[in-house]
Amino acid sequence: MKSVKEEMYKLIAEYAQSDEKVEDDTELKALNIDSLVFIKMVVGIEKKFGIKVNGAMLDVAEFEKVSDLIEYVQKIKGEATA
């Protein structure tokens, strides 16, 4: 079974509007993930992991880097952030 981190890398890469490699320190803006793409990605995350993202967090500005988004999902799922 893949970890949340591995699944998130794959999912983020699907929504990325760039050829930039998806890594922890990759900035979402470097992936050209704008607010509309971000909302679509969040819906994908919710479906993939069976979670509900807090409405206040539906702003791409809340997440600077890929690791910020991964840590948020891990926190919701109760998985250690290692």
C-alpha positions in Angstrom: 0.0 0.0 0.0 1.4 3.4 -1.0 1.8 6.1 1.7 -0.2 9.3 1.7 3.0 11.1 0.6 3.5 8.8 -2.5 -0.2 9.1 -3.5 -0.1 12.9 -3.0 3.0 13.2 -5.3 1.1 11.3 -8.0 -2.1 13.3 -7.6 -0.4 16.7 -7.5 1.6 15.7 -10.7 -1.7 15.0 -12.4 -2.9 18.5 -11.8 0.4 20.3 -12.3 0.5 22.7 -15.2 4.2 22.4 -15.5 7.0 19.8 -16.1 8.5 20.7 -12.7 9.3 17.7 -10.6 6.9 17.2 -7.7 9.0 17.0 -4.5 8.5 18.2 -0.9 10.1 21.6 -1.4 8.5 22.3 -4.8 6.4 25.4 -4.6 2.8 25.0 -5.8 3.2 28.2 -7.9 6.1 26.6 -9.7 3.7 23.9 -10.8 1.4 26.6 -12.1 -1.4 25.4 -9.8 -3.8 28.4 -9.8 -6.9 28.8 -7.6 -9.2 27.0 -10.1 -6.8 24.0 -10.5 -6.3 24.0 -6.8 -10.0 23.6 -6.1 -10.2 20.7 -8.6 -7.2 19.1 -7.0 -8.7 19.4 -3.5 -11.8 17.6 -4.8 -9.6 14.9 -6.1 -7.8 14.7 -2.8 -11.1 14.4 -0.9 -12.2 11.6 -3.2 -8.9 9.8 -3.1 -8.5 9.8 0.7 -12.1 9.9 1.8 -11.6 13.2 3.7 -13.2 16.6 3.8 -11.0 19.6 3.5 -11.9 22.6 5.8 -13.5 25.4 3.7 -11.0 27.9 5.1 -8.2 25.9 3.6 -9.6 26.0 0.0 -7.1 28.8 -0.9 -3.9 27.9 -2.7 -2.2 30.7 -0.8 -2.6 28.6 2.4 0.0 26.1 1.0 3.3 27.4 -0.3 5.0 24.0 -0.9 4.0 20.5 -1.8 5.0 19.4 1.7 2.6 21.9 3.3 -0.3 20.2 1.4 0.9 16.7 2.2 1.3 17.5 5.9 -2.3 18.9 6.0 -3.7 15.7 4.4 -1.6 13.5 6.7 -2.9 15.5 9.7 -6.5 15.0 8.6 -5.9 11.3 8.1 -4.1 11.0 11.4 -0.9 9.7 9.7 2.5 10.5 11.1 4.3 13.2 9.1 7.6 11.4 8.5 
